[in-house]
Amino acid sequence: MEPAPQLADALFIQKVLRARRTPPEKKFLAAPRLFEYTRRIALSALRAENPHASPEQIRALFRQRRKLTRFLEEHPL
């Protein structure tokens, strides 16, 4: 069951306000944790897409995806 749109909006606004109150040093320290979290999700997705790939192949695919992402960010379509 989905929450009512008003509740979802209120929760989002609370989250934004909480993030704005977060001191800059905490935000700075959160960056590596966020990167590691997203890296693990990406690696898990690559393993699911390529179940027979070795760990080295998965890491190579991850590097290729990061290169592609950077390229697309620098050269928007």
Buried (B, 14 or more C-beta within 10 A) or exposed (E): EEEEEEEEEEEEEEEEEEEEEEEEEEEEEEEEEEEEEEEEEBBEEBBEEEEEBEEEEBEEBBEEEEEEEEEEEEEEE
